[in-house]
Amino acid sequence: MDIRKLRKSDVKQLEYIENELFDNPFSEKSCMEELSLENRLYIGLFDENNMLGYAGASVAFEVADIIKVGVLKSEQGKGYGKMLLASLIEMLAKVGVTEIILEVEHQNYKAINLYLSFGFEEISERKNYYGENSHAKILRKELKNEN
Ligand SMILES: CC(C)(COP(=O)(O)OP(=O)(O)OC[C@H]1O[C@@H](n2cnc3c(N)ncnc32)[C@H](O)[C@@H]1OP(=O)(O)O)[C@@H](O)C(=O)NCCC(=O)NCCS
């Protein structure tokens, strides 16, 4: 297994995972935009050349927003989500990020457990953000600046 930054040439595999996991996936064009933007950090977990999962964030000075974390359904529950999130947080800390924010659907227990296990704390909830009875939890984690 190998975790590395995503490149534009990874766009097809990124789009594939998006389509498998999300109801409103990024299109190929949006995936390409995400991979091209200066303020984005996307990483993927690869077995040989096959992307099994990815994680992405946008960075604005010392604050980062986690955009998505996703692992192919057949590969979930093997610790890959944790590996991706750990790497992403480490890379964000290295570029000077001190605060990470994200939003997650209130019944997405797998993702919520994952984030809580990394010390994220709920700071607010946006009612019906994703649709009726589908609320967004806003989670936050502070990073210690060890520089
Ligand atoms: C959320 C997701 C990335 C987790 O990836 P994963 O590789 O399955 O997770 P891991 O095997 O590394 O498990 C990490 C933690 O997630 C939580 N978790 C994983 N599977 C779970 C399950 N079935 N039920 C509850 N919590 C679960 C646990 O806290 C687990 O830690 P533990 O094993 O120490 O208990 C994955 O389920 C996924 O891709 N989901 C669909 C996309 C999504 O909703 N992404 C998040 C919003 S963008």
Ligand as a Chemical Component Dictionary entry (heavy atoms), coordinates in Angstrom:
data_LIG
# 
_chem_comp.id                   LIG 
_chem_comp.type                 NON-POLYMER 
_chem_comp.pdbx_formal_charge   0 
_chem_comp.three_letter_code    LIG 
# 
loop_
_chem_comp_atom.comp_id 
_chem_comp_atom.atom_id 
_chem_comp_atom.alt_atom_id 
_chem_comp_atom.type_symbol 
_chem_comp_atom.charge 
_chem_comp_atom.model_Cartn_x 
_chem_comp_atom.model_Cartn_y 
_chem_comp_atom.model_Cartn_z 
_chem_comp_atom.pdbx_ordinal 
LIG C1  C1  C 0 -16.063 6.687  6.114  1  
LIG C2  C2  C 0 -15.087 5.766  5.376  2  
LIG C3  C3  C 0 -14.111 6.617  4.583  3  
LIG C4  C4  C 0 -14.315 4.927  6.408  4  
LIG O1  O1  O 0 -13.330 4.186  5.727  5  
LIG P1  P1  P 0 -12.915 2.707  6.176  6  
LIG O2  O2  O 0 -11.683 2.334  5.428  7  
LIG O3  O3  O 0 -14.066 1.807  6.065  8  
LIG O4  O4  O 0 -12.595 2.962  7.726  9  
LIG P2  P2  P 0 -11.544 2.198  8.643  10 
LIG O5  O5  O 0 -11.583 0.718  8.339  11 
LIG O6  O6  O 0 -10.230 2.871  8.578  12 
LIG O7  O7  O 0 -12.208 2.436  10.067 13 
LIG C5  C5  C 0 -11.946 3.642  10.719 14 
LIG C6  C6  C 0 -13.006 3.916  11.754 15 
LIG O8  O8  O 0 -14.243 4.214  11.116 16 
LIG C7  C7  C 0 -15.295 3.768  11.955 17 
LIG N1  N1  N 0 -16.006 2.697  11.267 18 
LIG C8  C8  C 0 -15.595 1.935  10.224 19 
LIG N2  N2  N 0 -16.549 1.051  9.870  20 
LIG C9  C9  C 0 -17.597 1.272  10.705 21 
LIG C10 C10 C 0 -18.893 0.697  10.848 22 
LIG N3  N3  N 0 -19.309 -0.313 10.052 23 
LIG N4  N4  N 0 -19.723 1.205  11.804 24 
LIG C11 C11 C 0 -19.327 2.207  12.611 25 
LIG N5  N5  N 0 -18.091 2.798  12.521 26 
LIG C12 C12 C 0 -17.253 2.323  11.592 27 
LIG C13 C13 C 0 -14.663 3.245  13.227 28 
LIG O9  O9  O 0 -14.486 4.319  14.124 29 
LIG C14 C14 C 0 -13.319 2.791  12.705 30 
LIG O10 O10 O 0 -12.337 2.737  13.701 31 
LIG P3  P3  P 0 -12.149 1.380  14.558 32 
LIG O11 O11 O 0 -11.898 0.295  13.572 33 
LIG O12 O12 O 0 -10.967 1.677  15.425 34 
LIG O13 O13 O 0 -13.419 1.195  15.313 35 
LIG C15 C15 C 0 -15.838 4.789  4.441  36 
LIG O14 O14 O 0 -16.845 4.134  5.179  37 
LIG C16 C16 C 0 -16.478 5.427  3.234  38 
LIG O15 O15 O 0 -15.852 5.575  2.184  39 
LIG N6  N6  N 0 -17.772 5.796  3.330  40 
LIG C17 C17 C 0 -18.513 6.349  2.200  41 
LIG C18 C18 C 0 -18.067 7.750  1.875  42 
LIG C19 C19 C 0 -18.331 8.691  3.016  43 
LIG O16 O16 O 0 -19.412 8.725  3.585  44 
LIG N7  N7  N 0 -17.312 9.506  3.367  45 
LIG C20 C20 C 0 -17.372 10.438 4.465  46 
LIG C21 C21 C 0 -18.042 11.705 4.121  47 
LIG S1  S1  S 0 -17.195 12.602 2.857  48 
# 
loop_
_chem_comp_bond.comp_id 
_chem_comp_bond.atom_id_1 
_chem_comp_bond.atom_id_2 
_chem_comp_bond.value_order 
_chem_comp_bond.pdbx_ordinal 
LIG C1  C2  SING 1  
LIG C2  C3  SING 2  
LIG C2  C4  SING 3  
LIG C2  C15 SING 4  
LIG C4  O1  SING 5  
LIG O1  P1  SING 6  
LIG P1  O2  DOUB 7  
LIG P1  O3  SING 8  
LIG P1  O4  SING 9  
LIG O4  P2  SING 10 
LIG P2  O5  DOUB 11 
LIG P2  O6  SING 12 
LIG P2  O7  SING 13 
LIG O7  C5  SING 14 
LIG C5  C6  SING 15 
LIG C6  O8  SING 16 
LIG C6  C14 SING 17 
LIG O8  C7  SING 18 
LIG C7  N1  SING 19 
LIG C7  C13 SING 20 
LIG N1  C8  SING 21 
LIG N1  C12 SING 22 
LIG C8  N2  DOUB 23 
LIG N2  C9  SING 24 
LIG C9  C10 SING 25 
LIG C9  C12 DOUB 26 
LIG C10 N3  SING 27 
LIG C10 N4  DOUB 28 
LIG N4  C11 SING 29 
LIG C11 N5  DOUB 30 
LIG N5  C12 SING 31 
LIG C13 O9  SING 32 
LIG C13 C14 SING 33 
LIG C14 O10 SING 34 
LIG O10 P3  SING 35 
LIG P3  O11 DOUB 36 
LIG P3  O12 SING 37 
LIG P3  O13 SING 38 
LIG C15 O14 SING 39 
LIG C15 C16 SING 40 
LIG C16 O15 DOUB 41 
LIG C16 N6  SING 42 
LIG N6  C17 SING 43 
LIG C17 C18 SING 44 
LIG C18 C19 SING 45 
LIG C19 O16 DOUB 46 
LIG C19 N7  SING 47 
LIG N7  C20 SING 48 
LIG C20 C21 SING 49 
LIG C21 S1  SING 50 
# 
